């Protein structure tokens, strides 16, 4: 019980601190040329359609999980509002998508992620409407896909649950920023070294700030995941079918 109270206190502190970082941004409004802004929206649409279908199935067939859906959405909102300034037009921050990807699958997090990004763009000046497609693809598509795939792979090879969750959440976060580097590079290639040179520069700068953030996100995700598993063990029916 003492350990559980410590975990809950850490989560409460995180929630209290988050609003102080509300000026954070993803790829900021207007930073991408129109061609790329529209292109990333088009690429994201199929994942959104599949995600809405999956969420509709959960709501209809497993209504007790609606509260858990809200929880993982709030987790994404809180963590992705924490930031460290990084390269021009973007920043480093946790993503929070690993937890939901592990519990519900990647495309569910695409829908929750775009909702979070839209709220942050409209209410917190965090990200932007023109960059919504690009931010969705990096944070709510690539990140969850990597986290989910890695978690399933590690569990298949009998890796301990906590280790699998940590690696999935950490590498899912890092995958988001690798994708962000690609997006920034193709939109703004280096004058001499082109896209590859620009991408290398973005990745090297992001690595300084994002690696410790990704590790911290992995630890926080393990804490929350373990709390949910403890609740399940104690007979909570909120997550009765979660592995």
Secondary structure as UniProt FT lines:
FT   HELIX           2..18
FT   HELIX           19..21
FT   TURN            22..23
FT   TURN            29..30
FT   HELIX           34..61
FT   HELIX           63..65
FT   HELIX           66..80
FT   STRAND          84..85
FT   TURN            88..89
FT   STRAND          91..92
FT   HELIX           97..104
FT   HELIX           106..123
FT   TURN            130..131
FT   HELIX           132..135
FT   HELIX           136..142
FT   HELIX           143..156
FT   TURN            157..158
FT   HELIX           161..187
FT   TURN            191..193
FT   HELIX           194..233
FT   TURN            234..235
FT   TURN            238..241
//
